[in-house]
Amino acid sequence: MSLYFLARPALFAMDPERAHEFTLGAIDRAADCGAISLVAGPAVDDPVEVMGLRFRNRVGLAAGLDKNGAHVDAFDAMGFGFVEVGTVTPKPQPGNPRPRMFRLPQRQALINRMGFNNEGVEAFVANVRRARSSCVLGLNIGKNAATPIEHATDDYLACLERVYPLASYVTVNVSSPNTKNLRQLQGGDELDGMLAALKERQLRLADQHRRYVPMALKIAPDLDHAQVEEIANRLARHSIDAVIATNTTISREAVAGLPHAEEAGGLSGAPVFEASNNVIQALRALLPPGFPIIGVGGVMSGQDAVAKVRAGATLVQVYTGLVYRGPALVRECALALRREAAQQARAAHLPGQA
C-alpha cells in the first residue's frame, strides 16, 4: 500500500479546499528533501516531440491544481512530463465564495466552482521566475470575472504579454463554467475575433523575444458535433498550435442523486471520461493529421490514459485522478503510454502494414 493511501483518509476528513492547500505545502516539503519519489516513484523516460517541444514523457499536470504557479518544482519532481499552471488573470481576484469544492467519492469525482481564484499575473510571473525546474511548462490564461465579456480579449492579450517570455506553451482557457458567460467565447464571431487577435500578438511576441511559444485552446466537453467542428475550423484557420480537450462538465447525469451532485460548478473525474473522449475523437477526425490534441478528463488509471491516446490524444493530463489515486498515478500512466507507443511502433513495422 502506498504512502498516499495511508494519508488519504486524513485528507478526505478535511474540507476539500483545505486539503488541497495542505497537500501543496506537503509536496513542496517532500520535493525539497528529495522524498517525493517515495510516493511517486522515479520519473519515466519516454521522450516525445510535440509543438516543437521535447517532453520527458506523455503525462502532464492539468491546470487548476497550481493556480499561482508556486509549486512547479514539486510537480516536476513528481515525474510529470510537463506541468501546466494557472488559470491566471490580469488582476488578482478571490474567486467564488467558499465552500466551492466538493468530493463525490462514490464516482471518483469532484465539483468545483473556484472561479479563477488567483493572485494576478504579476505574482504569477514572479512565482514562475523562481522555479528551478527546466520542464516543459504550460501557462494557462483567462479573464477577470469583472471584465465584460465584450472586452475579454483585452484580458487574454494582457496575460499573454506577461507570461510569454516564461512559457514553453500558453493555454487560452475559454471553457471554465465558473466565470459568467466565459463559455460563449468558444463559438462564432467571439472565438474568431479572439483567436485572430491572439495569433497576431503571438507572432509579434515571437519576433520581439526571438522565440516562438506555441499556443493551445482549452475547450469544454459539453459541445455538440457542430460546435466541435466549428472550433476545429477556427483552430486551423488561425494556425493555433494545439487543443486541450477537455475542461470540466456541467452535466450531472452521471452523478444524479449523490450528495453534492446539485452543487453549481464543473464536474471532473471519472464521470467526464467518456464525454472528453468523444470530443477528442471528433477533433481527431476533423483536424489535420498530427495536429496536437492534449487529452484530459477522467484519467484515473494507466488504462484510462491509453484510452485517451487511442481516442486521438497526443499527450494526456491528469488532475482529479491525483486526488483519488495520489502521485503514483503519474508513473502508472507514463509507463502505460510508453508501452502503448512501443506496441504501435512495432505494429507499424509489421509486414503488410501501412
Contacts in CASP RR format, 6 or more apart in sequence:
PFRMAT RR
TARGET T0000
AUTHOR 0000-0000-0000
METHOD contacts of the structure
MODEL  1
MSLYFLARPALFAMDPERAHEFTLGAIDRAADCGAISLVAGPAVDDPVEV
MGLRFRNRVGLAAGLDKNGAHVDAFDAMGFGFVEVGTVTPKPQPGNPRPR
MFRLPQRQALINRMGFNNEGVEAFVANVRRARSSCVLGLNIGKNAATPIE
HATDDYLACLERVYPLASYVTVNVSSPNTKNLRQLQGGDELDGMLAALKE
RQLRLADQHRRYVPMALKIAPDLDHAQVEEIANRLARHSIDAVIATNTTI
SREAVAGLPHAEEAGGLSGAPVFEASNNVIQALRALLPPGFPIIGVGGVM
SGQDAVAKVRAGATLVQVYTGLVYRGPALVRECALALRREAAQQARAAHL
PGQA
2 39 0 8 1.000
2 326 0 8 1.000
2 328 0 8 1.000
3 38 0 8 1.000
3 39 0 8 1.000
4 39 0 8 1.000
4 325 0 8 1.000
4 326 0 8 1.000
4 327 0 8 1.000
4 328 0 8 1.000
5 326 0 8 1.000
8 326 0 8 1.000
11 19 0 8 1.000
11 22 0 8 1.000
11 23 0 8 1.000
12 19 0 8 1.000
12 103 0 8 1.000
12 105 0 8 1.000
14 22 0 8 1.000
15 99 0 8 1.000
15 101 0 8 1.000
16 99 0 8 1.000
16 101 0 8 1.000
16 102 0 8 1.000
16 103 0 8 1.000
16 110 0 8 1.000
17 98 0 8 1.000
17 99 0 8 1.000
17 100 0 8 1.000
17 101 0 8 1.000
20 65 0 8 1.000
20 101 0 8 1.000
24 65 0 8 1.000
24 66 0 8 1.000
24 70 0 8 1.000
24 71 0 8 1.000
24 74 0 8 1.000
25 71 0 8 1.000
27 36 0 8 1.000
27 71 0 8 1.000
27 74 0 8 1.000
27 75 0 8 1.000
27 78 0 8 1.000
27 327 0 8 1.000
28 71 0 8 1.000
28 73 0 8 1.000
28 74 0 8 1.000
30 36 0 8 1.000
30 38 0 8 1.000
30 39 0 8 1.000
30 74 0 8 1.000
30 77 0 8 1.000
31 73 0 8 1.000
31 74 0 8 1.000
31 77 0 8 1.000
31 78 0 8 1.000
34 77 0 8 1.000
36 74 0 8 1.000
36 77 0 8 1.000
36 78 0 8 1.000
36 327 0 8 1.000
37 77 0 8 1.000
39 326 0 8 1.000
39 327 0 8 1.000
39 328 0 8 1.000
40 77 0 8 1.000
40 78 0 8 1.000
40 79 0 8 1.000
40 327 0 8 1.000
40 328 0 8 1.000
40 330 0 8 1.000
40 331 0 8 1.000
41 79 0 8 1.000
41 327 0 8 1.000
41 328 0 8 1.000
41 331 0 8 1.000
42 79 0 8 1.000
42 331 0 8 1.000
43 56 0 8 1.000
43 57 0 8 1.000
43 79 0 8 1.000
43 80 0 8 1.000
43 81 0 8 1.000
43 331 0 8 1.000
43 334 0 8 1.000
44 56 0 8 1.000
44 57 0 8 1.000
44 59 0 8 1.000
44 79 0 8 1.000
44 331 0 8 1.000
44 334 0 8 1.000
44 335 0 8 1.000
44 338 0 8 1.000
45 56 0 8 1.000
45 57 0 8 1.000
46 56 0 8 1.000
46 57 0 8 1.000
46 58 0 8 1.000
46 334 0 8 1.000
46 337 0 8 1.000
46 338 0 8 1.000
46 341 0 8 1.000
47 54 0 8 1.000
47 55 0 8 1.000
47 56 0 8 1.000
47 57 0 8 1.000
48 54 0 8 1.000
48 55 0 8 1.000
48 57 0 8 1.000
48 58 0 8 1.000
48 315 0 8 1.000
48 341 0 8 1.000
49 55 0 8 1.000
50 242 0 8 1.000
50 292 0 8 1.000
50 314 0 8 1.000
50 315 0 8 1.000
51 169 0 8 1.000
51 214 0 8 1.000
51 216 0 8 1.000
51 241 0 8 1.000
51 242 0 8 1.000
51 292 0 8 1.000
52 214 0 8 1.000
53 82 0 8 1.000
53 136 0 8 1.000
53 168 0 8 1.000
53 169 0 8 1.000
53 214 0 8 1.000
54 136 0 8 1.000
55 81 0 8 1.000
55 82 0 8 1.000
55 136 0 8 1.000
55 315 0 8 1.000
56 79 0 8 1.000
56 80 0 8 1.000
56 81 0 8 1.000
56 82 0 8 1.000
56 135 0 8 1.000
56 136 0 8 1.000
57 79 0 8 1.000
57 80 0 8 1.000
57 81 0 8 1.000
57 334 0 8 1.000
57 337 0 8 1.000
57 338 0 8 1.000
58 81 0 8 1.000
58 305 0 8 1.000
58 309 0 8 1.000
58 314 0 8 1.000
58 315 0 8 1.000
58 316 0 8 1.000
58 334 0 8 1.000
58 337 0 8 1.000
58 338 0 8 1.000
58 341 0 8 1.000
59 80 0 8 1.000
59 81 0 8 1.000
59 305 0 8 1.000
59 315 0 8 1.000
59 316 0 8 1.000
59 317 0 8 1.000
59 318 0 8 1.000
59 330 0 8 1.000
59 333 0 8 1.000
59 334 0 8 1.000
59 337 0 8 1.000
60 80 0 8 1.000
60 81 0 8 1.000
60 82 0 8 1.000
60 83 0 8 1.000
60 84 0 8 1.000
60 315 0 8 1.000
60 316 0 8 1.000
60 317 0 8 1.000
60 318 0 8 1.000
60 330 0 8 1.000
61 75 0 8 1.000
61 78 0 8 1.000
61 80 0 8 1.000
61 82 0 8 1.000
61 83 0 8 1.000
61 84 0 8 1.000
61 85 0 8 1.000
61 317 0 8 1.000
61 318 0 8 1.000
61 319 0 8 1.000
62 84 0 8 1.000
62 296 0 8 1.000
62 297 0 8 1.000
62 317 0 8 1.000
62 318 0 8 1.000
62 319 0 8 1.000
63 84 0 8 1.000
63 85 0 8 1.000
63 86 0 8 1.000
63 87 0 8 1.000
63 138 0 8 1.000
63 140 0 8 1.000
63 171 0 8 1.000
63 173 0 8 1.000
63 218 0 8 1.000
64 85 0 8 1.000
64 86 0 8 1.000
64 87 0 8 1.000
64 114 0 8 1.000
64 140 0 8 1.000
64 319 0 8 1.000
65 75 0 8 1.000
65 319 0 8 1.000
65 322 0 8 1.000
66 72 0 8 1.000
66 75 0 8 1.000
66 83 0 8 1.000
66 85 0 8 1.000
66 86 0 8 1.000
67 85 0 8 1.000
67 86 0 8 1.000
67 87 0 8 1.000
67 88 0 8 1.000
67 114 0 8 1.000
67 116 0 8 1.000
67 117 0 8 1.000
67 118 0 8 1.000
68 85 0 8 1.000
68 86 0 8 1.000
68 88 0 8 1.000
68 118 0 8 1.000
68 119 0 8 1.000
68 120 0 8 1.000
68 123 0 8 1.000
68 124 0 8 1.000
68 127 0 8 1.000
69 85 0 8 1.000
69 86 0 8 1.000
69 88 0 8 1.000
69 124 0 8 1.000
69 127 0 8 1.000
69 128 0 8 1.000
69 131 0 8 1.000
70 127 0 8 1.000
71 85 0 8 1.000
72 83 0 8 1.000
72 85 0 8 1.000
72 127 0 8 1.000
72 128 0 8 1.000
72 131 0 8 1.000
72 133 0 8 1.000
72 135 0 8 1.000
72 137 0 8 1.000
73 131 0 8 1.000
73 132 0 8 1.000
73 133 0 8 1.000
75 83 0 8 1.000
76 83 0 8 1.000
76 133 0 8 1.000
76 135 0 8 1.000
78 327 0 8 1.000
78 330 0 8 1.000
79 330 0 8 1.000
79 331 0 8 1.000
79 334 0 8 1.000
80 135 0 8 1.000
80 330 0 8 1.000
81 135 0 8 1.000
81 136 0 8 1.000
81 334 0 8 1.000
82 135 0 8 1.000
82 136 0 8 1.000
82 137 0 8 1.000
82 138 0 8 1.000
82 168 0 8 1.000
82 315 0 8 1.000
83 133 0 8 1.000
83 135 0 8 1.000
83 136 0 8 1.000
83 137 0 8 1.000
83 138 0 8 1.000
84 137 0 8 1.000
84 138 0 8 1.000
84 139 0 8 1.000
84 140 0 8 1.000
84 171 0 8 1.000
84 317 0 8 1.000
85 124 0 8 1.000
85 128 0 8 1.000
85 137 0 8 1.000
85 138 0 8 1.000
85 139 0 8 1.000
85 140 0 8 1.000
86 118 0 8 1.000
86 124 0 8 1.000
86 139 0 8 1.000
86 140 0 8 1.000
86 141 0 8 1.000
87 116 0 8 1.000
87 118 0 8 1.000
87 140 0 8 1.000
87 141 0 8 1.000
87 142 0 8 1.000
87 173 0 8 1.000
87 176 0 8 1.000
88 118 0 8 1.000
88 120 0 8 1.000
88 121 0 8 1.000
88 124 0 8 1.000
88 139 0 8 1.000
88 140 0 8 1.000
88 141 0 8 1.000
88 142 0 8 1.000
88 159 0 8 1.000
88 163 0 8 1.000
89 116 0 8 1.000
89 118 0 8 1.000
89 120 0 8 1.000
89 121 0 8 1.000
89 141 0 8 1.000
89 142 0 8 1.000
89 143 0 8 1.000
89 144 0 8 1.000
89 145 0 8 1.000
89 155 0 8 1.000
89 159 0 8 1.000
90 120 0 8 1.000
90 121 0 8 1.000
90 143 0 8 1.000
90 144 0 8 1.000
90 155 0 8 1.000
90 158 0 8 1.000
90 159 0 8 1.000
91 120 0 8 1.000
91 121 0 8 1.000
91 144 0 8 1.000
91 146 0 8 1.000
92 118 0 8 1.000
92 119 0 8 1.000
92 120 0 8 1.000
92 123 0 8 1.000
93 115 0 8 1.000
93 116 0 8 1.000
93 117 0 8 1.000
93 118 0 8 1.000
93 120 0 8 1.000
93 144 0 8 1.000
93 145 0 8 1.000
93 146 0 8 1.000
94 117 0 8 1.000
95 114 0 8 1.000
95 115 0 8 1.000
95 116 0 8 1.000
95 117 0 8 1.000
95 145 0 8 1.000
96 113 0 8 1.000
96 114 0 8 1.000
96 115 0 8 1.000
96 117 0 8 1.000
96 178 0 8 1.000
100 112 0 8 1.000
100 113 0 8 1.000
100 114 0 8 1.000
100 115 0 8 1.000
101 110 0 8 1.000
101 111 0 8 1.000
101 112 0 8 1.000
101 113 0 8 1.000
101 114 0 8 1.000
102 110 0 8 1.000
102 111 0 8 1.000
102 112 0 8 1.000
102 260 0 8 1.000
102 263 0 8 1.000
103 109 0 8 1.000
103 110 0 8 1.000
103 260 0 8 1.000
103 323 0 8 1.000
104 110 0 8 1.000
104 111 0 8 1.000
104 255 0 8 1.000
104 258 0 8 1.000
104 259 0 8 1.000
104 260 0 8 1.000
104 261 0 8 1.000
104 267 0 8 1.000
105 324 0 8 1.000
106 258 0 8 1.000
107 254 0 8 1.000
107 255 0 8 1.000
107 258 0 8 1.000
107 269 0 8 1.000
107 270 0 8 1.000
107 271 0 8 1.000
108 269 0 8 1.000
108 270 0 8 1.000
108 300 0 8 1.000
108 320 0 8 1.000
108 321 0 8 1.000
108 324 0 8 1.000
109 254 0 8 1.000
109 255 0 8 1.000
109 267 0 8 1.000
109 268 0 8 1.000
109 269 0 8 1.000
109 270 0 8 1.000
109 271 0 8 1.000
109 272 0 8 1.000
109 320 0 8 1.000
110 267 0 8 1.000
110 268 0 8 1.000
110 269 0 8 1.000
110 320 0 8 1.000
110 323 0 8 1.000
111 260 0 8 1.000
111 261 0 8 1.000
111 263 0 8 1.000
111 265 0 8 1.000
111 266 0 8 1.000
111 267 0 8 1.000
111 268 0 8 1.000
112 178 0 8 1.000
112 248 0 8 1.000
112 265 0 8 1.000
112 266 0 8 1.000
112 268 0 8 1.000
113 177 0 8 1.000
113 178 0 8 1.000
113 263 0 8 1.000
113 264 0 8 1.000
113 265 0 8 1.000
113 266 0 8 1.000
114 178 0 8 1.000
115 145 0 8 1.000
115 176 0 8 1.000
115 178 0 8 1.000
115 179 0 8 1.000
116 142 0 8 1.000
116 143 0 8 1.000
116 144 0 8 1.000
116 145 0 8 1.000
116 176 0 8 1.000
116 178 0 8 1.000
116 179 0 8 1.000
118 124 0 8 1.000
121 141 0 8 1.000
121 158 0 8 1.000
121 159 0 8 1.000
121 162 0 8 1.000
121 163 0 8 1.000
122 162 0 8 1.000
124 139 0 8 1.000
124 162 0 8 1.000
124 163 0 8 1.000
125 162 0 8 1.000
125 163 0 8 1.000
125 166 0 8 1.000
128 137 0 8 1.000
128 139 0 8 1.000
128 163 0 8 1.000
128 166 0 8 1.000
129 166 0 8 1.000
131 137 0 8 1.000
136 168 0 8 1.000
136 169 0 8 1.000
137 166 0 8 1.000
137 167 0 8 1.000
137 168 0 8 1.000
137 169 0 8 1.000
138 167 0 8 1.000
138 168 0 8 1.000
138 169 0 8 1.000
138 170 0 8 1.000
138 171 0 8 1.000
139 163 0 8 1.000
139 166 0 8 1.000
139 167 0 8 1.000
139 169 0 8 1.000
139 170 0 8 1.000
139 171 0 8 1.000
140 170 0 8 1.000
140 171 0 8 1.000
140 173 0 8 1.000
140 218 0 8 1.000
141 156 0 8 1.000
141 159 0 8 1.000
141 160 0 8 1.000
141 163 0 8 1.000
141 170 0 8 1.000
141 171 0 8 1.000
141 172 0 8 1.000
141 173 0 8 1.000
142 155 0 8 1.000
142 156 0 8 1.000
142 159 0 8 1.000
142 172 0 8 1.000
142 173 0 8 1.000
142 174 0 8 1.000
143 152 0 8 1.000
143 155 0 8 1.000
143 156 0 8 1.000
143 179 0 8 1.000
143 182 0 8 1.000
144 155 0 8 1.000
145 179 0 8 1.000
145 180 0 8 1.000
147 154 0 8 1.000
147 155 0 8 1.000
149 180 0 8 1.000
149 181 0 8 1.000
149 182 0 8 1.000
149 184 0 8 1.000
149 185 0 8 1.000
149 190 0 8 1.000
152 182 0 8 1.000
152 185 0 8 1.000
152 190 0 8 1.000
152 194 0 8 1.000
153 193 0 8 1.000
153 194 0 8 1.000
153 197 0 8 1.000
153 198 0 8 1.000
156 172 0 8 1.000
156 194 0 8 1.000
156 197 0 8 1.000
156 198 0 8 1.000
157 197 0 8 1.000
157 198 0 8 1.000
157 201 0 8 1.000
160 170 0 8 1.000
160 198 0 8 1.000
160 201 0 8 1.000
160 202 0 8 1.000
160 205 0 8 1.000
160 215 0 8 1.000
161 201 0 8 1.000
161 205 0 8 1.000
163 170 0 8 1.000
164 170 0 8 1.000
164 202 0 8 1.000
164 205 0 8 1.000
164 209 0 8 1.000
164 213 0 8 1.000
165 209 0 8 1.000
167 213 0 8 1.000
168 213 0 8 1.000
168 214 0 8 1.000
169 213 0 8 1.000
169 214 0 8 1.000
169 215 0 8 1.000
169 216 0 8 1.000
169 241 0 8 1.000
169 242 0 8 1.000
170 202 0 8 1.000
170 213 0 8 1.000
170 214 0 8 1.000
170 215 0 8 1.000
170 216 0 8 1.000
171 215 0 8 1.000
171 216 0 8 1.000
171 217 0 8 1.000
171 218 0 8 1.000
171 244 0 8 1.000
172 194 0 8 1.000
172 198 0 8 1.000
172 215 0 8 1.000
172 216 0 8 1.000
172 217 0 8 1.000
172 218 0 8 1.000
173 218 0 8 1.000
173 247 0 8 1.000
174 182 0 8 1.000
174 183 0 8 1.000
174 185 0 8 1.000
174 186 0 8 1.000
174 191 0 8 1.000
174 194 0 8 1.000
174 217 0 8 1.000
174 218 0 8 1.000
174 219 0 8 1.000
175 182 0 8 1.000
175 183 0 8 1.000
175 186 0 8 1.000
175 218 0 8 1.000
175 219 0 8 1.000
175 220 0 8 1.000
175 246 0 8 1.000
175 247 0 8 1.000
176 182 0 8 1.000
176 183 0 8 1.000
176 247 0 8 1.000
176 248 0 8 1.000
177 183 0 8 1.000
177 220 0 8 1.000
177 247 0 8 1.000
177 248 0 8 1.000
177 250 0 8 1.000
177 265 0 8 1.000
177 266 0 8 1.000
178 265 0 8 1.000
178 266 0 8 1.000
183 220 0 8 1.000
183 222 0 8 1.000
184 190 0 8 1.000
185 191 0 8 1.000
185 194 0 8 1.000
186 219 0 8 1.000
186 220 0 8 1.000
186 223 0 8 1.000
186 227 0 8 1.000
186 231 0 8 1.000
187 227 0 8 1.000
187 230 0 8 1.000
187 231 0 8 1.000
188 230 0 8 1.000
188 234 0 8 1.000
191 230 0 8 1.000
191 231 0 8 1.000
191 234 0 8 1.000
192 234 0 8 1.000
192 237 0 8 1.000
192 238 0 8 1.000
195 217 0 8 1.000
195 234 0 8 1.000
195 235 0 8 1.000
195 237 0 8 1.000
195 238 0 8 1.000
195 240 0 8 1.000
196 238 0 8 1.000
198 215 0 8 1.000
198 238 0 8 1.000
199 215 0 8 1.000
199 238 0 8 1.000
199 239 0 8 1.000
199 240 0 8 1.000
202 213 0 8 1.000
202 215 0 8 1.000
205 213 0 8 1.000
206 212 0 8 1.000
206 213 0 8 1.000
214 241 0 8 1.000
214 242 0 8 1.000
215 240 0 8 1.000
215 241 0 8 1.000
215 242 0 8 1.000
216 240 0 8 1.000
216 241 0 8 1.000
216 242 0 8 1.000
216 243 0 8 1.000
216 244 0 8 1.000
216 292 0 8 1.000
216 294 0 8 1.000
217 231 0 8 1.000
217 235 0 8 1.000
217 240 0 8 1.000
217 242 0 8 1.000
217 243 0 8 1.000
217 244 0 8 1.000
218 243 0 8 1.000
218 244 0 8 1.000
218 245 0 8 1.000
218 246 0 8 1.000
218 247 0 8 1.000
219 228 0 8 1.000
219 231 0 8 1.000
219 243 0 8 1.000
219 244 0 8 1.000
219 245 0 8 1.000
219 246 0 8 1.000
219 247 0 8 1.000
219 279 0 8 1.000
220 246 0 8 1.000
220 247 0 8 1.000
220 248 0 8 1.000
220 249 0 8 1.000
221 245 0 8 1.000
221 246 0 8 1.000
221 247 0 8 1.000
221 248 0 8 1.000
221 249 0 8 1.000
221 251 0 8 1.000
221 272 0 8 1.000
221 275 0 8 1.000
221 276 0 8 1.000
221 278 0 8 1.000
221 279 0 8 1.000
221 297 0 8 1.000
222 249 0 8 1.000
222 250 0 8 1.000
222 251 0 8 1.000
222 275 0 8 1.000
223 231 0 8 1.000
223 279 0 8 1.000
225 282 0 8 1.000
228 279 0 8 1.000
228 282 0 8 1.000
228 283 0 8 1.000
228 286 0 8 1.000
229 282 0 8 1.000
229 286 0 8 1.000
231 243 0 8 1.000
231 283 0 8 1.000
232 243 0 8 1.000
232 282 0 8 1.000
232 283 0 8 1.000
232 286 0 8 1.000
232 287 0 8 1.000
233 286 0 8 1.000
234 240 0 8 1.000
235 243 0 8 1.000
235 287 0 8 1.000
235 291 0 8 1.000
236 287 0 8 1.000
236 288 0 8 1.000
236 291 0 8 1.000
241 292 0 8 1.000
242 291 0 8 1.000
242 292 0 8 1.000
242 293 0 8 1.000
242 294 0 8 1.000
242 314 0 8 1.000
243 283 0 8 1.000
243 287 0 8 1.000
243 291 0 8 1.000
243 292 0 8 1.000
243 293 0 8 1.000
243 294 0 8 1.000
244 293 0 8 1.000
244 294 0 8 1.000
244 295 0 8 1.000
244 296 0 8 1.000
244 317 0 8 1.000
245 276 0 8 1.000
245 279 0 8 1.000
245 280 0 8 1.000
245 283 0 8 1.000
245 293 0 8 1.000
245 294 0 8 1.000
245 295 0 8 1.000
245 296 0 8 1.000
245 313 0 8 1.000
246 272 0 8 1.000
246 275 0 8 1.000
246 276 0 8 1.000
246 279 0 8 1.000
246 280 0 8 1.000
246 295 0 8 1.000
246 296 0 8 1.000
246 297 0 8 1.000
247 266 0 8 1.000
248 265 0 8 1.000
248 266 0 8 1.000
248 267 0 8 1.000
248 268 0 8 1.000
248 272 0 8 1.000
249 266 0 8 1.000
249 267 0 8 1.000
249 268 0 8 1.000
249 271 0 8 1.000
249 272 0 8 1.000
249 275 0 8 1.000
250 265 0 8 1.000
250 266 0 8 1.000
250 267 0 8 1.000
251 267 0 8 1.000
251 271 0 8 1.000
251 275 0 8 1.000
252 261 0 8 1.000
252 262 0 8 1.000
252 267 0 8 1.000
254 267 0 8 1.000
254 270 0 8 1.000
254 271 0 8 1.000
255 261 0 8 1.000
255 267 0 8 1.000
255 271 0 8 1.000
268 297 0 8 1.000
268 298 0 8 1.000
268 319 0 8 1.000
268 320 0 8 1.000
269 297 0 8 1.000
269 298 0 8 1.000
269 300 0 8 1.000
269 319 0 8 1.000
269 320 0 8 1.000
269 321 0 8 1.000
269 324 0 8 1.000
270 298 0 8 1.000
270 300 0 8 1.000
270 320 0 8 1.000
271 298 0 8 1.000
272 297 0 8 1.000
272 298 0 8 1.000
273 297 0 8 1.000
273 298 0 8 1.000
273 299 0 8 1.000
273 300 0 8 1.000
273 304 0 8 1.000
273 307 0 8 1.000
276 295 0 8 1.000
276 296 0 8 1.000
276 297 0 8 1.000
276 298 0 8 1.000
276 308 0 8 1.000
277 307 0 8 1.000
277 308 0 8 1.000
277 311 0 8 1.000
280 293 0 8 1.000
280 295 0 8 1.000
280 308 0 8 1.000
280 311 0 8 1.000
280 312 0 8 1.000
280 313 0 8 1.000
281 311 0 8 1.000
281 312 0 8 1.000
283 291 0 8 1.000
283 293 0 8 1.000
283 312 0 8 1.000
284 293 0 8 1.000
284 311 0 8 1.000
284 312 0 8 1.000
287 293 0 8 1.000
290 314 0 8 1.000
292 314 0 8 1.000
292 315 0 8 1.000
293 312 0 8 1.000
293 313 0 8 1.000
293 314 0 8 1.000
293 315 0 8 1.000
294 313 0 8 1.000
294 314 0 8 1.000
294 315 0 8 1.000
294 316 0 8 1.000
294 317 0 8 1.000
295 308 0 8 1.000
295 313 0 8 1.000
295 315 0 8 1.000
295 316 0 8 1.000
295 317 0 8 1.000
296 308 0 8 1.000
296 316 0 8 1.000
296 317 0 8 1.000
296 318 0 8 1.000
296 319 0 8 1.000
297 308 0 8 1.000
297 317 0 8 1.000
297 319 0 8 1.000
297 320 0 8 1.000
298 304 0 8 1.000
298 320 0 8 1.000
298 321 0 8 1.000
299 305 0 8 1.000
299 308 0 8 1.000
299 316 0 8 1.000
299 317 0 8 1.000
299 318 0 8 1.000
299 321 0 8 1.000
299 329 0 8 1.000
299 333 0 8 1.000
300 320 0 8 1.000
300 321 0 8 1.000
300 324 0 8 1.000
300 325 0 8 1.000
300 329 0 8 1.000
301 325 0 8 1.000
301 329 0 8 1.000
301 332 0 8 1.000
301 333 0 8 1.000
301 336 0 8 1.000
302 329 0 8 1.000
302 332 0 8 1.000
302 333 0 8 1.000
302 335 0 8 1.000
302 336 0 8 1.000
302 337 0 8 1.000
303 336 0 8 1.000
304 333 0 8 1.000
305 316 0 8 1.000
305 318 0 8 1.000
305 333 0 8 1.000
305 336 0 8 1.000
305 337 0 8 1.000
306 336 0 8 1.000
306 337 0 8 1.000
306 340 0 8 1.000
308 316 0 8 1.000
309 316 0 8 1.000
309 337 0 8 1.000
309 340 0 8 1.000
310 340 0 8 1.000
316 333 0 8 1.000
316 337 0 8 1.000
318 329 0 8 1.000
318 330 0 8 1.000
318 333 0 8 1.000
321 329 0 8 1.000
322 329 0 8 1.000
322 330 0 8 1.000
325 332 0 8 1.000
347 353 0 8 1.000
348 354 0 8 1.000
END
